[in-house]
Amino acid sequence: MATNNRLKAARAGKGLTQFQLATMIGRKEIEVSRIETGRCSPDPETKRRIAEALGKPVYELFHG
């Protein structure tokens, strides 16, 4: 899996840490880190929660 630079940039653009985003979506900080570094792929519900928290469409954050 590739590093998710769009997700990382969107999170940073909102001024959020990985911990803050994780708290907002009901996940652990390590999960956000793994998603951003491409070590895991989030399930559709997690993708939706992340996109909602960042105010972006899912396809913008997770599709190539």
SEFIZA-3560 file (N, C-alpha, C; in Angstrom, 3 decimals):
REM SEFIZA-3560
<numar><xx>0.830</xx><yy>-1.190</yy><zz>0.000</zz><atom>N</atom></numar>
<numar><xx>0.000</xx><yy>0.000</yy><zz>0.000</zz><atom>CA</atom></numar>
<numar><xx>0.872</xx><yy>1.251</yy><zz>0.000</zz><atom>C</atom></numar>
<numar><xx>0.365</xx><yy>2.255</yy><zz>-0.612</zz><atom>N</atom></numar>
<numar><xx>1.111</xx><yy>3.510</yy><zz>-0.699</zz><atom>CA</atom></numar>
<numar><xx>0.793</xx><yy>4.413</yy><zz>0.494</zz><atom>C</atom></numar>
<numar><xx>1.730</xx><yy>5.285</yy><zz>0.788</zz><atom>N</atom></numar>
<numar><xx>1.509</xx><yy>6.283</yy><zz>1.830</zz><atom>CA</atom></numar>
<numar><xx>0.348</xx><yy>7.175</yy><zz>1.416</zz><atom>C</atom></numar>
<numar><xx>-0.524</xx><yy>7.494</yy><zz>2.356</zz><atom>N</atom></numar>
<numar><xx>-1.677</xx><yy>8.334</yy><zz>2.044</zz><atom>CA</atom></numar>
<numar><xx>-1.346</xx><yy>9.791</yy><zz>2.360</zz><atom>C</atom></numar>
<numar><xx>-0.657</xx><yy>10.434</yy><zz>1.417</zz><atom>N</atom></numar>
<numar><xx>-0.267</xx><yy>11.823</yy><zz>1.603</zz><atom>CA</atom></numar>
<numar><xx>-1.464</xx><yy>12.778</yy><zz>1.591</zz><atom>C</atom></numar>
<numar><xx>-2.508</xx><yy>12.431</yy><zz>0.846</zz><atom>N</atom></numar>
<numar><xx>-3.701</xx><yy>13.298</yy><zz>0.815</zz><atom>CA</atom></numar>
<numar><xx>-4.366</xx><yy>13.338</yy><zz>2.181</zz><atom>C</atom></numar>
<numar><xx>-4.452</xx><yy>12.200</yy><zz>2.821</zz><atom>N</atom></numar>
<numar><xx>-5.044</xx><yy>12.150</yy><zz>4.159</zz><atom>CA</atom></numar>
<numar><xx>-4.189</xx><yy>12.938</yy><zz>5.139</zz><atom>C</atom></numar>
<numar><xx>-2.898</xx><yy>12.715</yy><zz>5.109</zz><atom>N</atom></numar>
<numar><xx>-1.992</xx><yy>13.406</yy><zz>6.021</zz><atom>CA</atom></numar>
<numar><xx>-2.073</xx><yy>14.920</yy><zz>5.811</zz><atom>C</atom></numar>
<numar><xx>-2.094</xx><yy>15.363</yy><zz>4.559</zz><atom>N</atom></numar>
<numar><xx>-2.168</xx><yy>16.796</yy><zz>4.255</zz><atom>CA</atom></numar>
<numar><xx>-3.499</xx><yy>17.388</yy><zz>4.708</zz><atom>C</atom></numar>
<numar><xx>-4.588</xx><yy>16.657</yy><zz>4.503</zz><atom>N</atom></numar>
<numar><xx>-5.901</xx><yy>17.152</yy><zz>4.915</zz><atom>CA</atom></numar>
<numar><xx>-5.981</xx><yy>17.275</yy><zz>6.437</zz><atom>C</atom></numar>
<numar><xx>-5.430</xx><yy>16.289</yy><zz>7.127</zz><atom>N</atom></numar>
<numar><xx>-5.427</xx><yy>16.329</yy><zz>8.591</zz><atom>CA</atom></numar>
<numar><xx>-4.595</xx><yy>17.506</yy><zz>9.092</zz><atom>C</atom></numar>
<numar><xx>-3.409</xx><yy>17.656</yy><zz>8.540</zz><atom>N</atom></numar>
<numar><xx>-2.538</xx><yy>18.761</yy><zz>8.949</zz><atom>CA</atom></numar>
<numar><xx>-3.163</xx><yy>20.107</yy><zz>8.593</zz><atom>C</atom></numar>
<numar><xx>-3.846</xx><yy>20.159</yy><zz>7.448</zz><atom>N</atom></numar>
<numar><xx>-4.507</xx><yy>21.386</yy><zz>7.024</zz><atom>CA</atom></numar>
<numar><xx>-5.595</xx><yy>21.835</yy><zz>7.981</zz><atom>C</atom></numar>
<numar><xx>-6.181</xx><yy>20.882</yy><zz>8.660</zz><atom>N</atom></numar>
<numar><xx>-7.203</xx><yy>21.190</yy><zz>9.673</zz><atom>CA</atom></numar>
<numar><xx>-6.574</xx><yy>21.464</yy><zz>11.031</zz><atom>C</atom></numar>
<numar><xx>-5.249</xx><yy>21.336</yy><zz>11.108</zz><atom>N</atom></numar>
<numar><xx>-4.557</xx><yy>21.578</yy><zz>12.367</zz><atom>CA</atom></numar>
<numar><xx>-4.752</xx><yy>20.480</yy><zz>13.390</zz><atom>C</atom></numar>
<numar><xx>-5.001</xx><yy>19.258</yy><zz>12.912</zz><atom>N</atom></numar>
<numar><xx>-5.257</xx><yy>18.133</yy><zz>13.811</zz><atom>CA</atom></numar>
<numar><xx>-4.047</xx><yy>17.218</yy><zz>13.915</zz><atom>C</atom></numar>
<numar><xx>-3.829</xx><yy>16.691</yy><zz>15.098</zz><atom>N</atom></numar>
<numar><xx>-2.829</xx><yy>15.642</yy><zz>15.278</zz><atom>CA</atom></numar>
<numar><xx>-3.491</xx><yy>14.309</yy><zz>14.949</zz><atom>C</atom></numar>
<numar><xx>-2.682</xx><yy>13.282</yy><zz>14.812</zz><atom>N</atom></numar>
<numar><xx>-3.233</xx><yy>11.945</yy><zz>14.606</zz><atom>CA</atom></numar>
<numar><xx>-4.118</xx><yy>11.555</yy><zz>15.786</zz><atom>C</atom></numar>
<numar><xx>-3.692</xx><yy>11.909</yy><zz>16.976</zz><atom>N</atom></numar>
<numar><xx>-4.477</xx><yy>11.590</yy><zz>18.167</zz><atom>CA</atom></numar>
<numar><xx>-5.840</xx><yy>12.279</yy><zz>18.132</zz><atom>C</atom></numar>
<numar><xx>-5.859</xx><yy>13.552</yy><zz>17.761</zz><atom>N</atom></numar>
<numar><xx>-7.124</xx><yy>14.288</yy><zz>17.713</zz><atom>CA</atom></numar>
<numar><xx>-8.071</xx><yy>13.696</yy><zz>16.676</zz><atom>C</atom></numar>
<numar><xx>-7.548</xx><yy>13.367</yy><zz>15.489</zz><atom>N</atom></numar>
<numar><xx>-8.389</xx><yy>12.760</yy><zz>14.459</zz><atom>CA</atom></numar>
<numar><xx>-8.906</xx><yy>11.408</yy><zz>14.935</zz><atom>C</atom></numar>
<numar><xx>-8.043</xx><yy>10.615</yy><zz>15.526</zz><atom>N</atom></numar>
<numar><xx>-8.451</xx><yy>9.304</yy><zz>16.026</zz><atom>CA</atom></numar>
<numar><xx>-9.582</xx><yy>9.432</yy><zz>17.038</zz><atom>C</atom></numar>
<numar><xx>-9.471</xx><yy>10.401</yy><zz>17.924</zz><atom>N</atom></numar>
<numar><xx>-10.513</xx><yy>10.634</yy><zz>18.926</zz><atom>CA</atom></numar>
<numar><xx>-11.832</xx><yy>11.009</yy><zz>18.251</zz><atom>C</atom></numar>
<numar><xx>-11.755</xx><yy>11.841</yy><zz>17.241</zz><atom>N</atom></numar>
<numar><xx>-12.958</xx><yy>12.286</yy><zz>16.531</zz><atom>CA</atom></numar>
<numar><xx>-13.679</xx><yy>11.143</yy><zz>15.829</zz><atom>C</atom></numar>
<numar><xx>-12.925</xx><yy>10.146</yy><zz>15.364</zz><atom>N</atom></numar>
<numar><xx>-13.535</xx><yy>9.054</yy><zz>14.601</zz><atom>CA</atom></numar>
<numar><xx>-13.712</xx><yy>7.774</yy><zz>15.411</zz><atom>C</atom></numar>
<numar><xx>-13.357</xx><yy>7.842</yy><zz>16.686</zz><atom>N</atom></numar>
<numar><xx>-13.559</xx><yy>6.682</yy><zz>17.550</zz><atom>CA</atom></numar>
<numar><xx>-12.568</xx><yy>5.553</yy><zz>17.321</zz><atom>C</atom></numar>
<numar><xx>-11.352</xx><yy>5.909</yy><zz>16.945</zz><atom>N</atom></numar>
<numar><xx>-10.307</xx><yy>4.914</yy><zz>16.708</zz><atom>CA</atom></numar>
<numar><xx>-9.078</xx><yy>5.264</yy><zz>17.536</zz><atom>C</atom></numar>
<numar><xx>-8.059</xx><yy>4.427</yy><zz>17.469</zz><atom>N</atom></numar>
<numar><xx>-6.810</xx><yy>4.675</yy><zz>18.192</zz><atom>CA</atom></numar>
<numar><xx>-5.840</xx><yy>5.429</yy><zz>17.295</zz><atom>C</atom></numar>
<numar><xx>-4.957</xx><yy>6.186</yy><zz>17.936</zz><atom>N</atom></numar>
<numar><xx>-3.961</xx><yy>6.963</yy><zz>17.199</zz><atom>CA</atom></numar>
<numar><xx>-3.115</xx><yy>6.078</yy><zz>16.282</zz><atom>C</atom></numar>
<numar><xx>-2.742</xx><yy>4.905</yy><zz>16.750</zz><atom>N</atom></numar>
<numar><xx>-1.919</xx><yy>4.008</yy><zz>15.951</zz><atom>CA</atom></numar>
<numar><xx>-2.628</xx><yy>3.600</yy><zz>14.662</zz><atom>C</atom></numar>
<numar><xx>-3.949</xx><yy>3.493</yy><zz>14.695</zz><atom>N</atom></numar>
<numar><xx>-4.695</xx><yy>3.147</yy><zz>13.486</zz><atom>CA</atom></numar>
<numar><xx>-4.598</xx><yy>4.259</yy><zz>12.448</zz><atom>C</atom></numar>
<numar><xx>-4.710</xx><yy>5.511</yy><zz>12.900</zz><atom>N</atom></numar>
<numar><xx>-4.573</xx><yy>6.641</yy><zz>11.985</zz><atom>CA</atom></numar>
<numar><xx>-3.165</xx><yy>6.644</yy><zz>11.394</zz><atom>C</atom></numar>
<numar><xx>-2.174</xx><yy>6.407</yy><zz>12.223</zz><atom>N</atom></numar>
<numar><xx>-0.801</xx><yy>6.348</yy><zz>11.744</zz><atom>CA</atom></numar>
<numar><xx>-0.634</xx><yy>5.264</yy><zz>10.690</zz><atom>C</atom></numar>
<numar><xx>-1.166</xx><yy>4.098</yy><zz>10.937</zz><atom>N</atom></numar>
<numar><xx>-1.044</xx><yy>2.987</yy><zz>9.988</zz><atom>CA</atom></numar>
<numar><xx>-1.753</xx><yy>3.283</yy><zz>8.670</zz><atom>C</atom></numar>
<numar><xx>-2.880</xx><yy>3.964</yy><zz>8.739</zz><atom>N</atom></numar>
<numar><xx>-3.596</xx><yy>4.342</yy><zz>7.514</zz><atom>CA</atom></numar>
<numar><xx>-2.761</xx><yy>5.343</yy><zz>6.717</zz><atom>C</atom></numar>
<numar><xx>-2.217</xx><yy>6.344</yy><zz>7.403</zz><atom>N</atom></numar>
<numar><xx>-1.421</xx><yy>7.370</yy><zz>6.723</zz><atom>CA</atom></numar>
<numar><xx>-0.143</xx><yy>6.807</yy><zz>6.106</zz><atom>C</atom></numar>
<numar><xx>0.453</xx><yy>5.824</yy><zz>6.752</zz><atom>N</atom></numar>
<numar><xx>1.710</xx><yy>5.263</yy><zz>6.245</zz><atom>CA</atom></numar>
<numar><xx>1.483</xx><yy>4.097</yy><zz>5.287</zz><atom>C</atom></numar>
<numar><xx>0.232</xx><yy>3.723</yy><zz>5.072</zz><atom>N</atom></numar>
<numar><xx>-0.072</xx><yy>2.663</yy><zz>4.131</zz><atom>CA</atom></numar>
<numar><xx>0.100</xx><yy>1.272</yy><zz>4.670</zz><atom>C</atom></numar>
<numar><xx>0.232</xx><yy>1.143</yy><zz>5.981</zz><atom>N</atom></numar>
<numar><xx>0.387</xx><yy>-0.184</yy><zz>6.576</zz><atom>CA</atom></numar>
<numar><xx>-0.940</xx><yy>-0.896</yy><zz>6.766</zz><atom>C</atom></numar>
<numar><xx>-2.046</xx><yy>-0.176</yy><zz>6.651</zz><atom>N</atom></numar>
<numar><xx>-3.355</xx><yy>-0.819</yy><zz>6.683</zz><atom>CA</atom></numar>
<numar><xx>-4.337</xx><yy>0.013</yy><zz>5.877</zz><atom>C</atom></numar>
<numar><xx>-5.387</xx><yy>-0.623</yy><zz>5.472</zz><atom>N</atom></numar>
<numar><xx>-6.428</xx><yy>0.046</yy><zz>4.700</zz><atom>CA</atom></numar>
<numar><xx>-7.690</xx><yy>0.099</yy><zz>5.562</zz><atom>C</atom></numar>
<numar><xx>-8.271</xx><yy>1.275</yy><zz>5.719</zz><atom>N</atom></numar>
<numar><xx>-9.454</xx><yy>1.380</yy><zz>6.580</zz><atom>CA</atom></numar>
<numar><xx>-10.692</xx><yy>0.768</yy><zz>5.932</zz><atom>C</atom></numar>
<numar><xx>-11.595</xx><yy>0.308</yy><zz>6.767</zz><atom>N</atom></numar>
<numar><xx>-12.865</xx><yy>-0.204</yy><zz>6.271</zz><atom>CA</atom></numar>
<numar><xx>-13.717</xx><yy>0.978</yy><zz>5.794</zz><atom>C</atom></numar>
<numar><xx>-14.769</xx><yy>0.711</yy><zz>5.030</zz><atom>N</atom></numar>
<numar><xx>-15.591</xx><yy>1.799</yy><zz>4.486</zz><atom>CA</atom></numar>
<numar><xx>-16.155</xx><yy>2.757</yy><zz>5.544</zz><atom>C</atom></numar>
<numar><xx>-16.552</xx><yy>2.236</yy><zz>6.688</zz><atom>N</atom></numar>
<numar><xx>-17.103</xx><yy>3.099</yy><zz>7.742</zz><atom>CA</atom></numar>
<numar><xx>-16.037</xx><yy>4.037</yy><zz>8.296</zz><atom>C</atom></numar>
<numar><xx>-14.838</xx><yy>3.534</yy><zz>8.475</zz><atom>N</atom></numar>
<numar><xx>-13.737</xx><yy>4.381</yy><zz>8.961</zz><atom>CA</atom></numar>
<numar><xx>-13.400</xx><yy>5.444</yy><zz>7.931</zz><atom>C</atom></numar>
<numar><xx>-13.384</xx><yy>5.070</yy><zz>6.655</zz><atom>N</atom></numar>
<numar><xx>-13.146</xx><yy>6.047</yy><zz>5.593</zz><atom>CA</atom></numar>
<numar><xx>-14.188</xx><yy>7.164</yy><zz>5.662</zz><atom>C</atom></numar>
<numar><xx>-15.440</xx><yy>6.783</yy><zz>5.834</zz><atom>N</atom></numar>
<numar><xx>-16.521</xx><yy>7.764</yy><zz>5.897</zz><atom>CA</atom></numar>
<numar><xx>-16.331</xx><yy>8.706</yy><zz>7.085</zz><atom>C</atom></numar>
<numar><xx>-15.994</xx><yy>8.145</yy><zz>8.238</zz><atom>N</atom></numar>
<numar><xx>-15.800</xx><yy>8.963</yy><zz>9.439</zz><atom>CA</atom></numar>
<numar><xx>-14.635</xx><yy>9.941</yy><zz>9.282</zz><atom>C</atom></numar>
<numar><xx>-13.543</xx><yy>9.448</yy><zz>8.699</zz><atom>N</atom></numar>
<numar><xx>-12.386</xx><yy>10.314</yy><zz>8.480</zz><atom>CA</atom></numar>
<numar><xx>-12.747</xx><yy>11.456</yy><zz>7.534</zz><atom>C</atom></numar>
<numar><xx>-13.383</xx><yy>11.117</yy><zz>6.432</zz><atom>N</atom></numar>
<numar><xx>-13.759</xx><yy>12.130</yy><zz>5.447</zz><atom>CA</atom></numar>
<numar><xx>-14.690</xx><yy>13.171</yy><zz>6.068</zz><atom>C</atom></numar>
<numar><xx>-15.642</xx><yy>12.710</yy><zz>6.853</zz><atom>N</atom></numar>
<numar><xx>-16.578</xx><yy>13.622</yy><zz>7.518</zz><atom>CA</atom></numar>
<numar><xx>-15.841</xx><yy>14.539</yy><zz>8.495</zz><atom>C</atom></numar>
<numar><xx>-14.934</xx><yy>13.973</yy><zz>9.260</zz><atom>N</atom></numar>
<numar><xx>-14.181</xx><yy>14.759</yy><zz>10.242</zz><atom>CA</atom></numar>
<numar><xx>-13.309</xx><yy>15.818</yy><zz>9.574</zz><atom>C</atom></numar>
<numar><xx>-12.815</xx><yy>15.504</yy><zz>8.381</zz><atom>N</atom></numar>
<numar><xx>-11.927</xx><yy>16.422</yy><zz>7.684</zz><atom>CA</atom></numar>
<numar><xx>-12.654</xx><yy>17.316</yy><zz>6.674</zz><atom>C</atom></numar>
<numar><xx>-13.962</xx><yy>17.081</yy><zz>6.519</zz><atom>N</atom></numar>
<numar><xx>-14.744</xx><yy>17.900</yy><zz>5.594</zz><atom>CA</atom></numar>
<numar><xx>-14.372</xx><yy>17.677</yy><zz>4.142</zz><atom>C</atom></numar>
<numar><xx>-14.016</xx><yy>16.456</yy><zz>3.806</zz><atom>N</atom></numar>
<numar><xx>-13.614</xx><yy>16.107</yy><zz>2.441</zz><atom>CA</atom></numar>
<numar><xx>-14.428</xx><yy>14.915</yy><zz>1.969</zz><atom>C</atom></numar>
<numar><xx>-14.621</xx><yy>14.778</yy><zz>0.648</zz><atom>N</atom></numar>
<numar><xx>-15.271</xx><yy>13.563</yy><zz>0.149</zz><atom>CA</atom></numar>
<numar><xx>-14.328</xx><yy>12.365</yy><zz>0.273</zz><atom>C</atom></numar>
<numar><xx>-14.900</xx><yy>11.205</yy><zz>0.483</zz><atom>N</atom></numar>
<numar><xx>-14.105</xx><yy>9.983</yy><zz>0.656</zz><atom>CA</atom></numar>
<numar><xx>-13.167</xx><yy>9.769</yy><zz>-0.523</zz><atom>C</atom></numar>
<numar><xx>-13.690</xx><yy>9.937</yy><zz>-1.758</zz><atom>N</atom></numar>
<numar><xx>-12.862</xx><yy>9.663</yy><zz>-2.937</zz><atom>CA</atom></numar>
<numar><xx>-11.625</xx><yy>10.559</yy><zz>-3.003</zz><atom>C</atom></numar>
<numar><xx>-11.721</xx><yy>11.751</yy><zz>-2.456</zz><atom>N</atom></numar>
<numar><xx>-10.583</xx><yy>12.678</yy><zz>-2.491</zz><atom>CA</atom></numar>
<numar><xx>-9.445</xx><yy>12.207</yy><zz>-1.580</zz><atom>C</atom></numar>
<numar><xx>-9.791</xx><yy>11.539</yy><zz>-0.518</zz><atom>N</atom></numar>
<numar><xx>-8.793</xx><yy>11.084</yy><zz>0.448</zz><atom>CA</atom></numar>
<numar><xx>-8.273</xx><yy>9.672</yy><zz>0.165</zz><atom>C</atom></numar>
<numar><xx>-9.096</xx><yy>8.821</yy><zz>-0.431</zz><atom>N</atom></numar>
<numar><xx>-8.740</xx><yy>7.411</yy><zz>-0.495</zz><atom>CA</atom></numar>
<numar><xx>-8.686</xx><yy>6.785</yy><zz>-1.885</zz><atom>C</atom></numar>
<numar><xx>-8.914</xx><yy>7.536</yy><zz>-2.933</zz><atom>N</atom></numar>
<numar><xx>-8.848</xx><yy>6.940</yy><zz>-4.264</zz><atom>CA</atom></numar>
<numar><xx>-7.789</xx><yy>7.620</yy><zz>-5.101</zz><atom>C</atom></numar>
<numar><xx>-7.086</xx><yy>6.804</yy><zz>-5.881</zz><atom>N</atom></numar>
<numar><xx>-5.931</xx><yy>7.254</yy><zz>-6.579</zz><atom>CA</atom></numar>
<numar><xx>-6.099</xx><yy>7.937</yy><zz>-7.869</zz><atom>C</atom></numar>
//
